[in-house]
């Protein structure tokens, strides 16, 4: 063996070129990804509304009625003790989670029974958490996503 080693590493310029390329890619990709997060939250709210609707239908199938507005969506997790008491309530409740889901903006879903549009109305108030709005702030309503 001749005792000569090959200790080749990255030079500072090579590292800087890689960092510049990564920064350029991030500058191009990040705005496109960031704009899609609102669309993903809207889609998530629609899926959650569908899941809650399935639980509401199971509740009605077992008990003959939907939970009242007073009982609210909490009736899907614990047996109501006010209003019309369900006679065939499932001991484990009707939602997989033992907590009421919040919409993707961390607001409570709005539940009204009887509803103005059907037997019940279920809504997310969107990004602004207030009725009405447009775009990402628009309400997401169960009767609109049928």
Secondary structure, DSSP 8 states (H G I E B T S, - for coil): -----------HHHHHHHHHHHHHHHHHHHHHHHHHHHHHHHHHHHHHHHHHHHHHHHHHHHHSS---TTT-GGGGTS---SSS--SS--TT-SSSSSS--B-TTS-B-EEEES-SSSSEEEEE-TTTTSSS-SGGGS-EEGGG--
